[in-house]
Structures are given as structure tokens and as C-alpha cells.
Amino acid sequence: MLNGVPASTDRDGWADSVRRFAVNLFGAPPLAGQEFLDYRKNVATCETIVGAGLVIQLPTGEYLEDKLINLGSNRYTFTLSSAWPSP
């Protein structure tokens, strides 16, 4: 409802692009497959791991100033994160 009148809209096009980067700074070594399973069985209960990440949102989506609903945000967004799971 918009001013008491039923209304609807739809948008087609691309949304903003998102790139995510993560790195393990301290703790578990890079392993694959069975090595990873064996490592987690033996060390998982007593290991501290430290990691960091960065998420970048690029304004590549469609953005129209005169529209209330847009697929793009028309801005860059940077999000930093860190993790320190410790037993």
C-alpha cells in the first residue's frame, strides 16, 4: 500500500559485487582432506587460532536516484573482522 493505494514494483539488473578476503594469522596450518580431519581430532580441543578478514562491497549494481528500491547501494563498503576462538 502506498498512500492507501495498492502498489508494486520490480527491479531487474545486477546487484553490487562483494569481494571477501580472509587470512589465518596464527594457529592451524593449511591442510586438505584427511590431513585436516586427523589434525582436528588431535589438536582441536587445545589450540588457539587467530584470523582476520576484509569484505569489500563495490558499487557495481544498478542505482537510480529517483527510485526508492535499488539493487545497488551507490557506495563503497569496507568491513574488517577478526576472530580469536580460544578453548
Residue pairs with C-beta under 8 A, 6 or more apart in sequence:
1 7
9 69
11 62
11 67
11 69
11 70
11 71
13 61
13 62
13 71
14 60
14 61
14 62
14 71
14 72
15 61
15 71
15 72
16 57
16 58
16 59
16 60
16 61
16 71
16 72
16 73
17 57
17 58
17 60
17 61
18 55
18 56
18 57
18 58
19 55
19 56
19 58
20 53
20 54
20 55
20 56
21 53
21 54
21 55
21 56
22 51
22 52
22 53
22 54
23 51
23 52
23 53
24 30
24 49
24 50
24 51
25 50
25 51
25 52
26 48
26 49
26 50
27 47
27 48
27 49
27 50
27 51
28 39
28 43
28 47
28 49
29 39
31 39
45 87
46 87
47 87
48 84
48 85
48 86
48 87
49 83
49 84
49 85
49 86
50 82
50 83
50 84
51 82
51 83
51 84
52 80
52 81
52 82
52 83
53 80
53 81
53 82
53 83
54 78
54 79
54 80
54 81
55 77
55 78
55 79
55 81
56 76
56 77
56 78
56 79
57 73
57 76
57 77
57 78
57 79
58 76
59 72
59 73
59 74
59 75
59 76
60 72
61 70
61 71
61 72
61 73
62 70
62 71
62 72
63 70
63 71
63 72
63 73
63 74
64 70
